[in-house]
Amino acid sequence: MRIDTTVRDVMHREFLGVSESDPLADAAALLVEEGTDCLVVLRGGEAVGRLAARDALAAVLEGDVDDATVGSVMRPPLPTVAPDDGLRAVEERLVAEGVDRVVVAADGEAVGVVTARDSLAAGAAREEDPPEEPTAAADVRNGARLETTRSGTADAARGSERARTASSTDAAGAPTQGVCEVCGALAPDLADANGQAICPNCREV
């Protein structure tokens, strides 16, 4: 089961954004100054596009930077997720859309960003430790399997009770004989061993 981490827990609430009308030269300078490769293009509070560093570079190489605006070279907006979505939703959008980040949107407005690195750092693939399995030490005696587990104390108590109830008693209430749970023989003095009522012969094996 995955650990219940939400987008809200890992998102960056401060992110770099520009508007469609901003000069492309200014946006390119911001990419360089901040050491990022993508800017979110906003119209009011809504994410309407993205400006990738490679798109800005392509415009520079074509010599169209002076009069160009962000809107003239921006790409379609990044995928969006909700703050209360689980990290699974982030992973699915990152893979399906082939991007390295998603925009977190609430009520139609961008409120944060989550990158693929954020998702990995948050341990999106972590799983809860599996429940402990009882450890068992087994032995075979006369074809019968004897096991002790972490609940061996309770098993021993039940075995002692079976040893008492399997034995017959005489008129005075003194034990006479009972059925050995290992060999099936009638025998006196049954005793508990690993949760079973066994006779003296089987105890010696």
C-alpha positions as CSV (number, residue, x, y, z in Angstrom):
1,M,0.0,0.0,0.0
2,R,1.4,3.4,-0.9
3,I,2.0,6.0,1.8
4,D,-0.7,8.6,1.7
5,T,1.3,11.7,0.5
6,T,-0.6,14.4,-1.4
7,V,0.4,17.0,-3.9
8,R,-0.1,19.6,-1.3
9,D,2.7,18.0,0.8
10,V,5.4,18.4,-1.8
11,M,4.4,21.2,-4.2
12,H,6.4,24.4,-4.6
13,R,4.1,27.3,-3.7
14,E,6.6,29.8,-5.2
15,F,7.3,29.3,-8.9
16,L,8.5,31.3,-11.9
17,G,5.7,32.7,-14.0
18,V,5.5,35.2,-16.9
19,S,2.6,36.6,-19.0
20,E,1.9,36.2,-22.7
21,S,2.7,39.9,-23.3
22,D,6.1,39.8,-21.6
23,P,9.1,40.4,-24.0
24,L,10.7,37.1,-24.9
25,A,14.2,38.7,-24.2
26,D,13.2,39.3,-20.6
27,A,11.8,35.8,-20.2
28,A,15.0,34.3,-21.6
29,A,17.0,36.4,-19.2
30,L,14.9,35.1,-16.3
31,L,15.5,31.5,-17.4
32,V,19.2,32.1,-17.3
33,E,19.2,34.0,-14.0
34,E,17.1,31.4,-12.2
35,G,18.8,28.4,-13.7
36,T,15.5,26.8,-14.7
37,D,14.4,25.3,-18.0
38,C,10.7,26.2,-17.9
39,L,8.5,29.1,-17.0
40,V,4.7,28.9,-16.4
41,V,2.8,31.4,-18.6
42,L,0.0,32.9,-16.7
43,R,-3.1,34.9,-17.7
44,G,-4.3,36.4,-14.5
45,G,-3.9,33.4,-12.2
46,E,-4.6,30.7,-14.8
47,A,-1.8,28.7,-16.4
48,V,-2.3,29.1,-20.2
49,G,1.1,27.9,-21.5
50,R,4.7,27.2,-20.8
51,L,8.0,28.7,-22.1
52,A,10.8,26.1,-22.3
53,A,14.4,27.2,-22.5
54,R,14.9,25.4,-25.8
55,D,12.0,27.4,-27.4
56,A,13.6,30.6,-26.2
57,L,16.9,29.5,-27.5
58,A,15.4,28.6,-30.9
59,A,13.9,32.1,-31.1
60,V,17.3,33.6,-30.3
61,L,19.0,31.6,-33.1
62,E,16.4,32.8,-35.5
63,G,17.0,36.4,-34.5
64,D,13.4,37.1,-33.5
65,V,14.0,38.1,-29.9
66,D,13.8,41.9,-30.1
67,D,10.1,42.2,-31.0
68,A,8.9,38.7,-29.9
69,T,6.7,38.1,-26.9
70,V,6.4,35.1,-24.7
71,G,3.0,34.4,-26.3
72,S,4.5,34.1,-29.7
73,V,6.7,31.1,-28.8
74,M,5.0,29.5,-25.8
75,R,3.8,25.9,-25.8
76,P,0.5,24.5,-24.5
77,P,0.1,24.6,-20.8
78,L,1.6,21.9,-18.5
79,P,-0.7,19.2,-17.2
80,T,-2.5,20.1,-14.0
81,V,-3.3,18.3,-10.7
82,A,-5.2,19.2,-7.6
83,P,-3.6,19.9,-4.2
84,D,-5.4,17.0,-2.7
85,D,-4.4,14.5,-5.4
86,G,-2.1,11.7,-4.4
87,L,1.4,11.5,-5.8
88,R,0.2,8.7,-8.0
89,A,-1.7,11.3,-10.0
90,V,1.5,13.3,-10.5
91,E,3.4,10.2,-11.7
92,E,0.6,9.3,-14.1
93,R,0.5,12.8,-15.6
94,L,4.3,13.1,-15.9
95,V,4.5,9.8,-17.7
96,A,1.4,10.2,-19.9
97,E,2.3,13.7,-21.0
98,G,6.1,13.3,-21.3
99,V,6.9,16.3,-19.1
100,D,9.1,16.8,-16.1
101,R,6.6,18.9,-14.1
102,V,3.0,19.6,-13.5
103,V,1.1,22.7,-12.4
104,V,-1.0,22.5,-9.2
105,A,-4.3,24.3,-9.8
106,A,-7.2,25.1,-7.4
107,D,-10.3,26.9,-8.5
108,G,-8.8,27.5,-11.9
109,E,-5.7,29.2,-10.6
110,A,-2.1,28.0,-10.5
111,V,-1.0,27.6,-6.9
112,G,2.1,25.6,-7.2
113,V,4.4,23.3,-9.2
114,V,5.6,19.7,-8.7
115,T,8.5,18.3,-10.6
116,A,9.5,14.8,-11.3
117,R,12.4,15.2,-9.0
118,D,10.0,16.3,-6.2
119,S,8.0,13.2,-6.7
120,L,11.0,11.0,-6.5
121,A,12.4,12.8,-3.4
122,A,9.1,12.4,-1.7
123,G,9.4,8.7,-2.0
124,A,6.4,8.2,-4.3
125,A,7.3,4.6,-4.9
126,R,7.6,3.8,-1.2
127,E,5.6,0.9,0.2
128,E,4.6,0.1,3.7
129,D,6.5,-2.6,5.4
130,P,4.7,-5.9,4.9
131,P,3.1,-7.4,8.1
132,E,5.3,-9.7,10.0
133,E,4.8,-13.4,9.3
134,P,4.9,-15.8,12.2
135,T,8.3,-17.6,12.4
136,A,8.0,-21.3,12.7
137,A,10.4,-24.0,13.8
138,A,9.2,-27.4,12.6
139,D,10.1,-30.9,13.5
140,V,8.7,-34.3,12.3
141,R,8.3,-37.1,14.8
142,N,6.6,-40.3,13.9
143,G,5.0,-38.7,10.8
144,A,3.5,-35.8,12.8
145,R,4.6,-32.1,12.2
146,L,5.2,-30.1,15.3
147,E,5.4,-26.3,15.1
148,T,6.1,-23.5,17.5
149,T,5.1,-20.0,16.5
150,R,5.1,-16.6,18.1
151,S,1.7,-17.6,19.6
152,G,3.4,-20.7,21.1
153,T,2.4,-19.7,24.6
154,A,-1.3,-19.9,23.7
155,D,-0.7,-23.1,21.8
156,A,1.0,-24.7,24.8
157,A,-1.9,-23.6,27.0
158,R,-4.4,-25.2,24.6
159,G,-2.2,-28.3,24.4
160,S,-2.2,-28.6,28.2
161,E,-5.9,-28.4,28.2
162,R,-6.1,-31.1,25.5
163,A,-3.8,-33.3,27.6
164,R,-6.2,-33.0,30.5
165,T,-9.3,-33.5,28.6
166,A,-7.9,-36.4,26.5
167,S,-7.1,-38.4,29.7
168,S,-9.6,-40.6,31.4
169,T,-10.0,-40.7,35.1
170,D,-11.0,-43.3,37.6
171,A,-13.8,-43.0,40.1
172,A,-11.6,-41.1,42.5
173,G,-10.8,-38.6,39.7
174,A,-7.2,-39.8,39.3
175,P,-5.9,-39.9,35.7
176,T,-5.6,-43.3,34.2
177,Q,-4.9,-43.1,30.4
178,G,-5.5,-41.0,27.3
179,V,-4.9,-40.9,23.6
180,C,-1.5,-39.7,22.4
181,E,-1.9,-37.1,19.7
182,V,1.3,-38.2,17.9
183,C,1.1,-42.0,17.8
184,G,-2.5,-42.4,18.7
185,A,-1.8,-45.0,21.4
186,L,-3.6,-45.2,24.7
187,A,-1.1,-44.3,27.4
188,P,-1.0,-43.0,31.0
189,D,0.7,-39.8,32.0
190,L,0.1,-37.7,28.9
191,A,2.1,-34.5,28.8
192,D,2.0,-31.4,26.7
193,A,4.8,-30.9,24.1
194,N,4.6,-28.1,21.5
195,G,0.8,-27.8,22.0
196,Q,0.1,-31.6,21.7
197,A,-0.7,-34.2,24.3
198,I,1.8,-36.9,23.9
199,C,2.8,-40.2,25.6
200,P,6.1,-40.9,27.4
201,N,7.4,-42.9,24.4
202,C,6.9,-40.1,21.9
203,R,8.5,-37.6,24.3
204,E,11.7,-39.7,24.2
205,V,11.9,-39.7,20.4
